[in-house]
Amino acid sequence: MYIENKGNNGIVGPARIGRVTILNRGKSLRYREQRFASLDGRGFKSNYCDLDSGDYYWISGCRKDGGDALYSTSVEIDKGRFC
């Protein structure tokens, strides 16, 4: 999935593509050691919150055209197979 930390300004931050585990029908997610809770539509340019740090994130499925970011940002891709 596409995972973008919204940073301090809430608009754009570092992003990556990696494998996410979906829990509770999307109400919570896990990526590596991070745990996320859904904002249920209450976020500004974000849809999940990191439960440990309180940082806001935009997490979504990857787009085939590579246009995942709302604003331009560099994207790192985790090693492994993503099908």
mmCIF file of the N, C-alpha and C atoms, coordinates in Angstrom:
data_MODEL
# 
_entry.id   MODEL 
# 
loop_
_atom_site.group_PDB 
_atom_site.id 
_atom_site.type_symbol 
_atom_site.label_atom_id 
_atom_site.label_alt_id 
_atom_site.label_comp_id 
_atom_site.label_asym_id 
_atom_site.label_entity_id 
_atom_site.label_seq_id 
_atom_site.pdbx_PDB_ins_code 
_atom_site.Cartn_x 
_atom_site.Cartn_y 
_atom_site.Cartn_z 
_atom_site.occupancy 
_atom_site.B_iso_or_equiv 
_atom_site.pdbx_formal_charge 
_atom_site.auth_seq_id 
_atom_site.auth_comp_id 
_atom_site.auth_asym_id 
_atom_site.auth_atom_id 
_atom_site.pdbx_PDB_model_num 
ATOM 1   N N  . MET A 1 1  ? 0.838   -1.171 0.000   1.00 0.00 ? 1  MET A N  1 
ATOM 2   C CA . MET A 1 1  ? 0.000   0.000  0.000   1.00 0.00 ? 1  MET A CA 1 
ATOM 3   C C  . MET A 1 1  ? 0.889   1.243  0.000   1.00 0.00 ? 1  MET A C  1 
ATOM 4   N N  . TYR A 1 2  ? 0.300   2.356  -0.342  1.00 0.00 ? 2  TYR A N  1 
ATOM 5   C CA . TYR A 1 2  ? 0.973   3.641  -0.330  1.00 0.00 ? 2  TYR A CA 1 
ATOM 6   C C  . TYR A 1 2  ? 0.825   4.237  1.070   1.00 0.00 ? 2  TYR A C  1 
ATOM 7   N N  . ILE A 1 3  ? 1.956   4.608  1.708   1.00 0.00 ? 3  ILE A N  1 
ATOM 8   C CA . ILE A 1 3  ? 1.962   5.100  3.078   1.00 0.00 ? 3  ILE A CA 1 
ATOM 9   C C  . ILE A 1 3  ? 2.700   6.431  3.089   1.00 0.00 ? 3  ILE A C  1 
ATOM 10  N N  . GLU A 1 4  ? 1.998   7.518  3.399   1.00 0.00 ? 4  GLU A N  1 
ATOM 11  C CA . GLU A 1 4  ? 2.629   8.840  3.423   1.00 0.00 ? 4  GLU A CA 1 
ATOM 12  C C  . GLU A 1 4  ? 2.455   9.489  4.785   1.00 0.00 ? 4  GLU A C  1 
ATOM 13  N N  . ASN A 1 5  ? 3.582   9.815  5.422   1.00 0.00 ? 5  ASN A N  1 
ATOM 14  C CA . ASN A 1 5  ? 3.561   10.548 6.683   1.00 0.00 ? 5  ASN A CA 1 
ATOM 15  C C  . ASN A 1 5  ? 3.255   11.997 6.337   1.00 0.00 ? 5  ASN A C  1 
ATOM 16  N N  . LYS A 1 6  ? 2.238   12.565 6.934   1.00 0.00 ? 6  LYS A N  1 
ATOM 17  C CA . LYS A 1 6  ? 1.821   13.920 6.580   1.00 0.00 ? 6  LYS A CA 1 
ATOM 18  C C  . LYS A 1 6  ? 2.704   14.991 7.202   1.00 0.00 ? 6  LYS A C  1 
ATOM 19  N N  . GLY A 1 7  ? 3.664   14.625 8.026   1.00 0.00 ? 7  GLY A N  1 
ATOM 20  C CA . GLY A 1 7  ? 4.641   15.581 8.533   1.00 0.00 ? 7  GLY A CA 1 
ATOM 21  C C  . GLY A 1 7  ? 4.046   16.635 9.450   1.00 0.00 ? 7  GLY A C  1 
ATOM 22  N N  . ASN A 1 8  ? 4.867   17.606 9.781   1.00 0.00 ? 8  ASN A N  1 
ATOM 23  C CA . ASN A 1 8  ? 4.442   18.660 10.707  1.00 0.00 ? 8  ASN A CA 1 
ATOM 24  C C  . ASN A 1 8  ? 3.431   19.610 10.099  1.00 0.00 ? 8  ASN A C  1 
ATOM 25  N N  . ASN A 1 9  ? 3.502   19.817 8.776   1.00 0.00 ? 9  ASN A N  1 
ATOM 26  C CA . ASN A 1 9  ? 2.581   20.783 8.158   1.00 0.00 ? 9  ASN A CA 1 
ATOM 27  C C  . ASN A 1 9  ? 1.266   20.147 7.719   1.00 0.00 ? 9  ASN A C  1 
ATOM 28  N N  . GLY A 1 10 ? 1.148   18.823 7.815   1.00 0.00 ? 10 GLY A N  1 
ATOM 29  C CA . GLY A 1 10 ? -0.110  18.160 7.515   1.00 0.00 ? 10 GLY A CA 1 
ATOM 30  C C  . GLY A 1 10 ? -0.450  18.032 6.044   1.00 0.00 ? 10 GLY A C  1 
ATOM 31  N N  . ILE A 1 11 ? 0.482   18.412 5.145   1.00 0.00 ? 11 ILE A N  1 
ATOM 32  C CA . ILE A 1 11 ? 0.174   18.364 3.718   1.00 0.00 ? 11 ILE A CA 1 
ATOM 33  C C  . ILE A 1 11 ? 1.013   17.313 2.993   1.00 0.00 ? 11 ILE A C  1 
ATOM 34  N N  . VAL A 1 12 ? 2.324   17.365 3.166   1.00 0.00 ? 12 VAL A N  1 
ATOM 35  C CA . VAL A 1 12 ? 3.198   16.452 2.432   1.00 0.00 ? 12 VAL A CA 1 
ATOM 36  C C  . VAL A 1 12 ? 4.346   16.008 3.330   1.00 0.00 ? 12 VAL A C  1 
ATOM 37  N N  . GLY A 1 13 ? 4.730   14.759 3.187   1.00 0.00 ? 13 GLY A N  1 
ATOM 38  C CA . GLY A 1 13 ? 5.830   14.214 3.971   1.00 0.00 ? 13 GLY A CA 1 
ATOM 39  C C  . GLY A 1 13 ? 6.426   13.019 3.268   1.00 0.00 ? 13 GLY A C  1 
ATOM 40  N N  . PRO A 1 14 ? 7.364   12.328 3.898   1.00 0.00 ? 14 PRO A N  1 
ATOM 41  C CA . PRO A 1 14 ? 7.991   11.170 3.277   1.00 0.00 ? 14 PRO A CA 1 
ATOM 42  C C  . PRO A 1 14 ? 6.970   10.064 3.018   1.00 0.00 ? 14 PRO A C  1 
ATOM 43  N N  . ALA A 1 15 ? 7.186   9.353  1.912   1.00 0.00 ? 15 ALA A N  1 
ATOM 44  C CA . ALA A 1 15 ? 6.236   8.303  1.529   1.00 0.00 ? 15 ALA A CA 1 
ATOM 45  C C  . ALA A 1 15 ? 6.975   7.041  1.139   1.00 0.00 ? 15 ALA A C  1 
ATOM 46  N N  . ARG A 1 16 ? 6.247   5.939  1.206   1.00 0.00 ? 16 ARG A N  1 
ATOM 47  C CA . ARG A 1 16 ? 6.809   4.661  0.771   1.00 0.00 ? 16 ARG A CA 1 
ATOM 48  C C  . ARG A 1 16 ? 5.685   3.730  0.346   1.00 0.00 ? 16 ARG A C  1 
ATOM 49  N N  . ILE A 1 17 ? 6.073   2.691  -0.353  1.00 0.00 ? 17 ILE A N  1 
ATOM 50  C CA . ILE A 1 17 ? 5.138   1.644  -0.738  1.00 0.00 ? 17 ILE A CA 1 
ATOM 51  C C  . ILE A 1 17 ? 5.599   0.370  -0.060  1.00 0.00 ? 17 ILE A C  1 
ATOM 52  N N  . GLY A 1 18 ? 4.707   -0.273 0.681   1.00 0.00 ? 18 GLY A N  1 
ATOM 53  C CA . GLY A 1 18 ? 5.068   -1.476 1.407   1.00 0.00 ? 18 GLY A CA 1 
ATOM 54  C C  . GLY A 1 18 ? 3.850   -2.329 1.729   1.00 0.00 ? 18 GLY A C  1 
ATOM 55  N N  . ARG A 1 19 ? 4.115   -3.491 2.270   1.00 0.00 ? 19 ARG A N  1 
ATOM 56  C CA . ARG A 1 19 ? 3.047   -4.427 2.619   1.00 0.00 ? 19 ARG A CA 1 
ATOM 57  C C  . ARG A 1 19 ? 2.455   -4.077 3.975   1.00 0.00 ? 19 ARG A C  1 
ATOM 58  N N  . VAL A 1 20 ? 1.159   -3.895 4.014   1.00 0.00 ? 20 VAL A N  1 
ATOM 59  C CA . VAL A 1 20 ? 0.418   -3.509 5.215   1.00 0.00 ? 20 VAL A CA 1 
ATOM 60  C C  . VAL A 1 20 ? -0.527  -4.641 5.593   1.00 0.00 ? 20 VAL A C  1 
ATOM 61  N N  . THR A 1 21 ? -0.635  -4.915 6.877   1.00 0.00 ? 21 THR A N  1 
ATOM 62  C CA . THR A 1 21 ? -1.596  -5.897 7.367   1.00 0.00 ? 21 THR A CA 1 
ATOM 63  C C  . THR A 1 21 ? -2.852  -5.145 7.800   1.00 0.00 ? 21 THR A C  1 
ATOM 64  N N  . ILE A 1 22 ? -3.995  -5.541 7.241   1.00 0.00 ? 22 ILE A N  1 
ATOM 65  C CA . ILE A 1 22 ? -5.274  -4.907 7.549   1.00 0.00 ? 22 ILE A CA 1 
ATOM 66  C C  . ILE A 1 22 ? -5.947  -5.688 8.668   1.00 0.00 ? 22 ILE A C  1 
ATOM 67  N N  . LEU A 1 23 ? -6.336  -4.985 9.730   1.00 0.00 ? 23 LEU A N  1 
ATOM 68  C CA . LEU A 1 23 ? -6.985  -5.599 10.879  1.00 0.00 ? 23 LEU A CA 1 
ATOM 69  C C  . LEU A 1 23 ? -8.346  -4.951 11.110  1.00 0.00 ? 23 LEU A C  1 
ATOM 70  N N  . ASN A 1 24 ? -9.257  -5.676 11.689  1.00 0.00 ? 24 ASN A N  1 
ATOM 71  C CA . ASN A 1 24 ? -10.579 -5.147 12.060  1.00 0.00 ? 24 ASN A CA 1 
ATOM 72  C C  . ASN A 1 24 ? -11.283 -4.455 10.893  1.00 0.00 ? 24 ASN A C  1 
ATOM 73  N N  . ARG A 1 25 ? -11.236 -5.088 9.734   1.00 0.00 ? 25 ARG A N  1 
ATOM 74  C CA . ARG A 1 25 ? -11.906 -4.569 8.534   1.00 0.00 ? 25 ARG A CA 1 
ATOM 75  C C  . ARG A 1 25 ? -11.462 -3.157 8.174   1.00 0.00 ? 25 ARG A C  1 
ATOM 76  N N  . GLY A 1 26 ? -10.185 -2.873 8.374   1.00 0.00 ? 26 GLY A N  1 
ATOM 77  C CA . GLY A 1 26 ? -9.631  -1.579 7.994   1.00 0.00 ? 26 GLY A CA 1 
ATOM 78  C C  . GLY A 1 26 ? -9.652  -0.534 9.090   1.00 0.00 ? 26 GLY A C  1 
ATOM 79  N N  . LYS A 1 27 ? -10.213 -0.866 10.243  1.00 0.00 ? 27 LYS A N  1 
ATOM 80  C CA . LYS A 1 27 ? -10.227 0.095  11.359  1.00 0.00 ? 27 LYS A CA 1 
ATOM 81  C C  . LYS A 1 27 ? -8.834  0.289  11.936  1.00 0.00 ? 27 LYS A C  1 
ATOM 82  N N  . SER A 1 28 ? -7.969  -0.711 11.773  1.00 0.00 ? 28 SER A N  1 
ATOM 83  C CA . SER A 1 28 ? -6.577  -0.582 12.205  1.00 0.00 ? 28 SER A CA 1 
ATOM 84  C C  . SER A 1 28 ? -5.685  -1.306 11.210  1.00 0.00 ? 28 SER A C  1 
ATOM 85  N N  . LEU A 1 29 ? -4.447  -0.841 11.125  1.00 0.00 ? 29 LEU A N  1 
ATOM 86  C CA . LEU A 1 29 ? -3.463  -1.393 10.207  1.00 0.00 ? 29 LEU A CA 1 
ATOM 87  C C  . LEU A 1 29 ? -2.157  -1.601 10.946  1.00 0.00 ? 29 LEU A C  1 
ATOM 88  N N  . ARG A 1 30 ? -1.309  -2.459 10.385  1.00 0.00 ? 30 ARG A N  1 
ATOM 89  C CA . ARG A 1 30 ? 0.036   -2.647 10.913  1.00 0.00 ? 30 ARG A CA 1 
ATOM 90  C C  . ARG A 1 30 ? 1.000   -2.624 9.731   1.00 0.00 ? 30 ARG A C  1 
ATOM 91  N N  . TYR A 1 31 ? 2.049   -1.818 9.893   1.00 0.00 ? 31 TYR A N  1 
ATOM 92  C CA . TYR A 1 31 ? 3.134   -1.770 8.909   1.00 0.00 ? 31 TYR A CA 1 
ATOM 93  C C  . TYR A 1 31 ? 4.437   -1.859 9.677   1.00 0.00 ? 31 TYR A C  1 
ATOM 94  N N  . ARG A 1 32 ? 5.181   -2.923 9.456   1.00 0.00 ? 32 ARG A N  1 
ATOM 95  C CA . ARG A 1 32 ? 6.393   -3.207 10.231  1.00 0.00 ? 32 ARG A CA 1 
ATOM 96  C C  . ARG A 1 32 ? 6.045   -3.142 11.712  1.00 0.00 ? 32 ARG A C  1 
ATOM 97  N N  . GLU A 1 33 ? 6.669   -2.256 12.480  1.00 0.00 ? 33 GLU A N  1 
ATOM 98  C CA . GLU A 1 33 ? 6.387   -2.147 13.917  1.00 0.00 ? 33 GLU A CA 1 
ATOM 99  C C  . GLU A 1 33 ? 5.366   -1.059 14.242  1.00 0.00 ? 33 GLU A C  1 
ATOM 100 N N  . GLN A 1 34 ? 4.857   -0.379 13.222  1.00 0.00 ? 34 GLN A N  1 
ATOM 101 C CA . GLN A 1 34 ? 3.899   0.702  13.455  1.00 0.00 ? 34 GLN A CA 1 
ATOM 102 C C  . GLN A 1 34 ? 2.470   0.170  13.483  1.00 0.00 ? 34 GLN A C  1 
ATOM 103 N N  . ARG A 1 35 ? 1.651   0.780  14.350  1.00 0.00 ? 35 ARG A N  1 
ATOM 104 C CA . ARG A 1 35 ? 0.226   0.451  14.441  1.00 0.00 ? 35 ARG A CA 1 
ATOM 105 C C  . ARG A 1 35 ? -0.557  1.718  14.139  1.00 0.00 ? 35 ARG A C  1 
ATOM 106 N N  . PHE A 1 36 ? -1.578  1.583  13.296  1.00 0.00 ? 36 PHE A N  1 
ATOM 107 C CA . PHE A 1 36 ? -2.375  2.722  12.871  1.00 0.00 ? 36 PHE A CA 1 
ATOM 108 C C  . PHE A 1 36 ? -3.838  2.490  13.197  1.00 0.00 ? 36 PHE A C  1 
ATOM 109 N N  . ALA A 1 37 ? -4.534  3.571  13.537  1.00 0.00 ? 37 ALA A N  1 
ATOM 110 C CA . ALA A 1 37 ? -5.980  3.535  13.761  1.00 0.00 ? 37 ALA A CA 1 
ATOM 111 C C  . ALA A 1 37 ? -6.643  4.464  12.753  1.00 0.00 ? 37 ALA A C  1 
ATOM 112 N N  . SER A 1 38 ? -7.789  4.055  12.242  1.00 0.00 ? 38 SER A N  1 
ATOM 113 C CA . SER A 1 38 ? -8.529  4.862  11.279  1.00 0.00 ? 38 SER A CA 1 
ATOM 114 C C  . SER A 1 38 ? -9.043  6.141  11.933  1.00 0.00 ? 38 SER A C  1 
ATOM 115 N N  . LEU A 1 39 ? -9.018  7.230  11.173  1.00 0.00 ? 39 LEU A N  1 
ATOM 116 C CA . LEU A 1 39 ? -9.577  8.495  11.640  1.00 0.00 ? 39 LEU A CA 1 
ATOM 117 C C  . LEU A 1 39 ? -11.055 8.619  11.289  1.00 0.00 ? 39 LEU A C  1 
ATOM 118 N N  . ASP A 1 40 ? -11.607 7.609  10.608  1.00 0.00 ? 40 ASP A N  1 
ATOM 119 C CA . ASP A 1 40 ? -13.036 7.567  10.249  1.00 0.00 ? 40 ASP A CA 1 
ATOM 120 C C  . ASP A 1 40 ? -13.527 8.864  9.608   1.00 0.00 ? 40 ASP A C  1 
ATOM 121 N N  . GLY A 1 41 ? -12.717 9.412  8.695   1.00 0.00 ? 41 GLY A N  1 
ATOM 122 C CA . GLY A 1 41 ? -13.133 10.602 7.961   1.00 0.00 ? 41 GLY A CA 1 
ATOM 123 C C  . GLY A 1 41 ? -12.888 11.911 8.683   1.00 0.00 ? 41 GLY A C  1 
ATOM 124 N N  . ARG A 1 42 ? -12.279 11.891 9.853   1.00 0.00 ? 42 ARG A N  1 
ATOM 125 C CA . ARG A 1 42 ? -12.054 13.118 10.619  1.00 0.00 ? 42 ARG A CA 1 
ATOM 126 C C  . ARG A 1 42 ? -10.708 13.777 10.332  1.00 0.00 ? 42 ARG A C  1 
ATOM 127 N N  . GLY A 1 43 ? -9.865  13.164 9.487   1.00 0.00 ? 43 GLY A N  1 
ATOM 128 C CA . GLY A 1 43 ? -8.536  13.706 9.230   1.00 0.00 ? 43 GLY A CA 1 
ATOM 129 C C  . GLY A 1 43 ? -8.525  14.745 8.121   1.00 0.00 ? 43 GLY A C  1 
ATOM 130 N N  . PHE A 1 44 ? -7.557  15.655 8.173   1.00 0.00 ? 44 PHE A N  1 
ATOM 131 C CA . PHE A 1 44 ? -7.335  16.633 7.112   1.00 0.00 ? 44 PHE A CA 1 
ATOM 132 C C  . PHE A 1 44 ? -6.189  16.122 6.257   1.00 0.00 ? 44 PHE A C  1 
ATOM 133 N N  . LYS A 1 45 ? -6.498  15.676 5.037   1.00 0.00 ? 45 LYS A N  1 
ATOM 134 C CA . LYS A 1 45 ? -5.512  15.108 4.124   1.00 0.00 ? 45 LYS A CA 1 
ATOM 135 C C  . LYS A 1 45 ? -4.847  13.867 4.718   1.00 0.00 ? 45 LYS A C  1 
ATOM 136 N N  . SER A 1 46 ? -5.491  13.221 5.669   1.00 0.00 ? 46 SER A N  1 
ATOM 137 C CA . SER A 1 46 ? -4.980  11.996 6.278   1.00 0.00 ? 46 SER A CA 1 
ATOM 138 C C  . SER A 1 46 ? -6.161  11.094 6.627   1.00 0.00 ? 46 SER A C  1 
ATOM 139 N N  . ASN A 1 47 ? -5.880  9.786  6.728   1.00 0.00 ? 47 ASN A N  1 
ATOM 140 C CA . ASN A 1 47 ? -6.957  8.868  7.066   1.00 0.00 ? 47 ASN A CA 1 
ATOM 141 C C  . ASN A 1 47 ? -6.602  7.902  8.196   1.00 0.00 ? 47 ASN A C  1 
ATOM 142 N N  . TYR A 1 48 ? -5.337  7.917  8.648   1.00 0.00 ? 48 TYR A N  1 
ATOM 143 C CA . TYR A 1 48 ? -4.913  7.058  9.753   1.00 0.00 ? 48 TYR A CA 1 
ATOM 144 C C  . TYR A 1 48 ? -3.990  7.828  10.681  1.00 0.00 ? 48 TYR A C  1 
ATOM 145 N N  . CYS A 1 49 ? -3.919  7.387  11.935  1.00 0.00 ? 49 CYS A N  1 
ATOM 146 C CA . CYS A 1 49 ? -3.053  7.982  12.939  1.00 0.00 ? 49 CYS A CA 1 
ATOM 147 C C  . CYS A 1 49 ? -2.161  6.882  13.514  1.00 0.00 ? 49 CYS A C  1 
ATOM 148 N N  . ASP A 1 50 ? -0.864  7.155  13.649  1.00 0.00 ? 50 ASP A N  1 
ATOM 149 C CA . ASP A 1 50 ? 0.066   6.228  14.284  1.00 0.00 ? 50 ASP A CA 1 
ATOM 150 C C  . ASP A 1 50 ? -0.255  6.206  15.779  1.00 0.00 ? 50 ASP A C  1 
ATOM 151 N N  . LEU A 1 51 ? -0.550  5.050  16.322  1.00 0.00 ? 51 LEU A N  1 
ATOM 152 C CA . LEU A 1 51 ? -0.976  4.944  17.719  1.00 0.00 ? 51 LEU A CA 1 
ATOM 153 C C  . LEU A 1 51 ? 0.133   5.275  18.716  1.00 0.00 ? 51 LEU A C  1 
ATOM 154 N N  . ASP A 1 52 ? 1.392   5.088  18.336  1.00 0.00 ? 52 ASP A N  1 
ATOM 155 C CA . ASP A 1 52 ? 2.496   5.352  19.258  1.00 0.00 ? 52 ASP A CA 1 
ATOM 156 C C  . ASP A 1 52 ? 2.978   6.799  19.191  1.00 0.00 ? 52 ASP A C  1 
ATOM 157 N N  . SER A 1 53 ? 3.148   7.341  17.991  1.00 0.00 ? 53 SER A N  1 
ATOM 158 C CA . SER A 1 53 ? 3.702   8.695  17.849  1.00 0.00 ? 53 SER A CA 1 
ATOM 159 C C  . SER A 1 53 ? 2.636   9.778  17.740  1.00 0.00 ? 53 SER A C  1 
ATOM 160 N N  . GLY A 1 54 ? 1.425   9.420  17.315  1.00 0.00 ? 54 GLY A N  1 
ATOM 161 C CA . GLY A 1 54 ? 0.371   10.403 17.104  1.00 0.00 ? 54 GLY A CA 1 
ATOM 162 C C  . GLY A 1 54 ? 0.452   11.105 15.754  1.00 0.00 ? 54 GLY A C  1 
ATOM 163 N N  . ASP A 1 55 ? 1.412   10.708 14.900  1.00 0.00 ? 55 ASP A N  1 
ATOM 164 C CA . ASP A 1 55 ? 1.549   11.311 13.572  1.00 0.00 ? 55 ASP A CA 1 
ATOM 165 C C  . ASP A 1 55 ? 0.398   10.880 12.669  1.00 0.00 ? 55 ASP A C  1 
ATOM 166 N N  . TYR A 1 56 ? 0.039   11.771 11.749  1.00 0.00 ? 56 TYR A N  1 
ATOM 167 C CA . TYR A 1 56 ? -1.027  11.478 10.796  1.00 0.00 ? 56 TYR A CA 1 
ATOM 168 C C  . TYR A 1 56 ? -0.445  10.949 9.491   1.00 0.00 ? 56 TYR A C  1 
ATOM 169 N N  . TYR A 1 57 ? -1.173  10.019 8.856   1.00 0.00 ? 57 TYR A N  1 
ATOM 170 C CA . TYR A 1 57 ? -0.725  9.358  7.631   1.00 0.00 ? 57 TYR A CA 1 
ATOM 171 C C  . TYR A 1 57 ? -1.862  9.269  6.632   1.00 0.00 ? 57 TYR A C  1 
ATOM 172 N N  . TRP A 1 58 ? -1.502  9.240  5.348   1.00 0.00 ? 58 TRP A N  1 
ATOM 173 C CA . TRP A 1 58 ? -2.418  8.870  4.281   1.00 0.00 ? 58 TRP A CA 1 
ATOM 174 C C  . TRP A 1 58 ? -1.980  7.490  3.831   1.00 0.00 ? 58 TRP A C  1 
ATOM 175 N N  . ILE A 1 59 ? -2.875  6.498  3.952   1.00 0.00 ? 59 ILE A N  1 
ATOM 176 C CA . ILE A 1 59 ? -2.580  5.121  3.563   1.00 0.00 ? 59 ILE A CA 1 
ATOM 177 C C  . ILE A 1 59 ? -3.663  4.673  2.600   1.00 0.00 ? 59 ILE A C  1 
ATOM 178 N N  . SER A 1 60 ? -3.244  4.224  1.425   1.00 0.00 ? 60 SER A N  1 
ATOM 179 C CA . SER A 1 60 ? -4.216  3.797  0.416   1.00 0.00 ? 60 SER A CA 1 
ATOM 180 C C  . SER A 1 60 ? -3.589  2.765  -0.498  1.00 0.00 ? 60 SER A C  1 
ATOM 181 N N  . GLY A 1 61 ? -4.409  2.169  -1.334  1.00 0.00 ? 61 GLY A N  1 
ATOM 182 C CA . GLY A 1 61 ? -3.906  1.255  -2.344  1.00 0.00 ? 61 GLY A CA 1 
ATOM 183 C C  . GLY A 1 61 ? -3.051  2.007  -3.354  1.00 0.00 ? 61 GLY A C  1 
ATOM 184 N N  . CYS A 1 62 ? -2.122  1.301  -3.972  1.00 0.00 ? 62 CYS A N  1 
ATOM 185 C CA . CYS A 1 62 ? -1.225  1.920  -4.957  1.00 0.00 ? 62 CYS A CA 1 
ATOM 186 C C  . CYS A 1 62 ? -1.945  2.103  -6.288  1.00 0.00 ? 62 CYS A C  1 
ATOM 187 N N  . ARG A 1 63 ? -1.622  3.203  -6.947  1.00 0.00 ? 63 ARG A N  1 
ATOM 188 C CA . ARG A 1 63 ? -2.184  3.466  -8.272  1.00 0.00 ? 63 ARG A CA 1 
ATOM 189 C C  . ARG A 1 63 ? -1.223  2.995  -9.349  1.00 0.00 ? 63 ARG A C  1 
ATOM 190 N N  . LYS A 1 64 ? -1.751  2.436  -10.427 1.00 0.00 ? 64 LYS A N  1 
ATOM 191 C CA . LYS A 1 64 ? -0.913  1.947  -11.515 1.00 0.00 ? 64 LYS A CA 1 
ATOM 192 C C  . LYS A 1 64 ? -0.144  3.057  -12.206 1.00 0.00 ? 64 LYS A C  1 
ATOM 193 N N  . ASP A 1 65 ? -0.706  4.262  -12.235 1.00 0.00 ? 65 ASP A N  1 
ATOM 194 C CA . ASP A 1 65 ? -0.030  5.366  -12.930 1.00 0.00 ? 65 ASP A CA 1 
ATOM 195 C C  . ASP A 1 65 ? 1.005   6.065  -12.043 1.00 0.00 ? 65 ASP A C  1 
ATOM 196 N N  . GLY A 1 66 ? 1.169   5.610  -10.798 1.00 0.00 ? 66 GLY A N  1 
ATOM 197 C CA . GLY A 1 66 ? 2.167   6.187  -9.896  1.00 0.00 ? 66 GLY A CA 1 
ATOM 198 C C  . GLY A 1 66 ? 1.754   7.499  -9.276  1.00 0.00 ? 66 GLY A C  1 
ATOM 199 N N  . GLY A 1 67 ? 0.532   7.954  -9.502  1.00 0.00 ? 67 GLY A N  1 
ATOM 200 C CA . GLY A 1 67 ? 0.069   9.235  -8.975  1.00 0.00 ? 67 GLY A CA 1 
ATOM 201 C C  . GLY A 1 67 ? -0.548  9.126  -7.608  1.00 0.00 ? 67 GLY A C  1 
ATOM 202 N N  . ASP A 1 68 ? 0.114   8.450  -6.694  1.00 0.00 ? 68 ASP A N  1 
ATOM 203 C CA . ASP A 1 68 ? -0.428  8.231  -5.356  1.00 0.00 ? 68 ASP A CA 1 
ATOM 204 C C  . ASP A 1 68 ? -0.458  9.492  -4.506  1.00 0.00 ? 68 ASP A C  1 
ATOM 205 N N  . ALA A 1 69 ? 0.579   10.327 -4.613  1.00 0.00 ? 69 ALA A N  1 
ATOM 206 C CA . ALA A 1 69 ? 0.696   11.512 -3.760  1.00 0.00 ? 69 ALA A CA 1 
ATOM 207 C C  . ALA A 1 69 ? -0.204  12.635 -4.259  1.00 0.00 ? 69 ALA A C  1 
ATOM 208 N N  . LEU A 1 70 ? -0.852  13.319 -3.332  1.00 0.00 ? 70 LEU A N  1 
ATOM 209 C CA . LEU A 1 70 ? -1.670  14.472 -3.679  1.00 0.00 ? 70 LEU A CA 1 
ATOM 210 C C  . LEU A 1 70 ? -0.772  15.604 -4.165  1.00 0.00 ? 70 LEU A C  1 
ATOM 211 N N  . TYR A 1 71 ? 0.365   15.783 -3.477  1.00 0.00 ? 71 TYR A N  1 
ATOM 212 C CA . TYR A 1 71 ? 1.383   16.749 -3.871  1.00 0.00 ? 71 TYR A CA 1 
ATOM 213 C C  . TYR A 1 71 ? 2.665   15.968 -4.110  1.00 0.00 ? 71 TYR A C  1 
ATOM 214 N N  . SER A 1 72 ? 3.550   16.467 -4.962  1.00 0.00 ? 72 SER A N  1 
ATOM 215 C CA . SER A 1 72 ? 4.735   15.694 -5.332  1.00 0.00 ? 72 SER A CA 1 
ATOM 216 C C  . SER A 1 72 ? 5.604   15.409 -4.113  1.00 0.00 ? 72 SER A C  1 
ATOM 217 N N  . THR A 1 73 ? 6.114   14.206 -4.064  1.00 0.00 ? 73 THR A N  1 
ATOM 218 C CA . THR A 1 73 ? 6.996   13.755 -2.996  1.00 0.00 ? 73 THR A CA 1 
ATOM 219 C C  . THR A 1 73 ? 7.790   12.568 -3.525  1.00 0.00 ? 73 THR A C  1 
ATOM 220 N N  . SER A 1 74 ? 8.920   12.288 -2.923  1.00 0.00 ? 74 SER A N  1 
ATOM 221 C CA . SER A 1 74 ? 9.674   11.099 -3.330  1.00 0.00 ? 74 SER A CA 1 
ATOM 222 C C  . SER A 1 74 ? 9.096   9.893  -2.592  1.00 0.00 ? 74 SER A C  1 
ATOM 223 N N  . VAL A 1 75 ? 9.146   8.747  -3.256  1.00 0.00 ? 75 VAL A N  1 
ATOM 224 C CA . VAL A 1 75 ? 8.552   7.534  -2.699  1.00 0.00 ? 75 VAL A CA 1 
ATOM 225 C C  . VAL A 1 75 ? 9.598   6.433  -2.681  1.00 0.00 ? 75 VAL A C  1 
ATOM 226 N N  . GLU A 1 76 ? 9.791   5.809  -1.520  1.00 0.00 ? 76 GLU A N  1 
ATOM 227 C CA . GLU A 1 76 ? 10.651  4.645  -1.408  1.00 0.00 ? 76 GLU A CA 1 
ATOM 228 C C  . GLU A 1 76 ? 9.776   3.406  -1.520  1.00 0.00 ? 76 GLU A C  1 
ATOM 229 N N  . ILE A 1 77 ? 10.335  2.355  -2.111  1.00 0.00 ? 77 ILE A N  1 
ATOM 230 C CA . ILE A 1 77 ? 9.592   1.109  -2.281  1.00 0.00 ? 77 ILE A CA 1 
ATOM 231 C C  . ILE A 1 77 ? 10.302  0.016  -1.505  1.00 0.00 ? 77 ILE A C  1 
ATOM 232 N N  . ASP A 1 78 ? 9.567   -0.675 -0.627  1.00 0.00 ? 78 ASP A N  1 
ATOM 233 C CA . ASP A 1 78 ? 10.131  -1.787 0.126   1.00 0.00 ? 78 ASP A CA 1 
ATOM 234 C C  . ASP A 1 78 ? 10.528  -2.898 -0.836  1.00 0.00 ? 78 ASP A C  1 
ATOM 235 N N  . LYS A 1 79 ? 11.572  -3.628 -0.501  1.00 0.00 ? 79 LYS A N  1 
ATOM 236 C CA . LYS A 1 79 ? 11.974  -4.774 -1.314  1.00 0.00 ? 79 LYS A CA 1 
ATOM 237 C C  . LYS A 1 79 ? 11.000  -5.910 -1.079  1.00 0.00 ? 79 LYS A C  1 
ATOM 238 N N  . GLY A 1 80 ? 10.762  -6.699 -2.116  1.00 0.00 ? 80 GLY A N  1 
ATOM 239 C CA . GLY A 1 80 ? 9.846   -7.818 -2.014  1.00 0.00 ? 80 GLY A CA 1 
ATOM 240 C C  . GLY A 1 80 ? 8.873   -7.820 -3.161  1.00 0.00 ? 80 GLY A C  1 
ATOM 241 N N  . ARG A 1 81 ? 8.008   -8.796 -3.181  1.00 0.00 ? 81 ARG A N  1 
ATOM 242 C CA . ARG A 1 81 ? 7.010   -8.918 -4.243  1.00 0.00 ? 81 ARG A CA 1 
ATOM 243 C C  . ARG A 1 81 ? 5.717   -8.254 -3.815  1.00 0.00 ? 81 ARG A C  1 
ATOM 244 N N  . PHE A 1 82 ? 5.178   -7.443 -4.708  1.00 0.00 ? 82 PHE A N  1 
ATOM 245 C CA . PHE A 1 82 ? 3.897   -6.799 -4.467  1.00 0.00 ? 82 PHE A CA 1 
ATOM 246 C C  . PHE A 1 82 ? 3.000   -7.101 -5.653  1.00 0.00 ? 82 PHE A C  1 
ATOM 247 N N  . CYS A 1 83 ? 2.078   -8.025 -5.474  1.00 0.00 ? 83 CYS A N  1 
ATOM 248 C CA . CYS A 1 83 ? 1.185   -8.408 -6.561  1.00 0.00 ? 83 CYS A CA 1 
ATOM 249 C C  . CYS A 1 83 ? -0.240  -8.099 -6.195  1.00 0.00 ? 83 CYS A C  1 
# 
